[in-house]
Amino acid sequence: MAAITSDLALNLIPAAVALSALAIVSLVALRGWRDWIQLKREELAAGHGSPAQDPAVPHAGSRIEIADLKERLRKLEAIAAGVDL
């Protein structure tokens, strides 16, 4: 009977330690998540979501779209002029 109890204790102690560690890590992660959500709520309430962009500088996506349109226009003009690309 002593061998069974000893084996049970040897298996139960590491399992309990691992479960406790998992619970602690989960609680810390949950606390961080809640704090981050609260921070984002405060930013939204204050109206400071993202830094304001200078209206004179176009957005990067807009610049890419404009460059793509210019390239298409150049190709269409070349086709209209009869130039083989």
Secondary structure, DSSP 8 states (H G I E B T S, - for coil): -HHHHHHHHHHHHHHHHHHHHHHHHHHHHHHHHHHHHHHHHHHHHHT-SS----TTS--HHHHHHHHHHHHHHHHHHHHHHT---
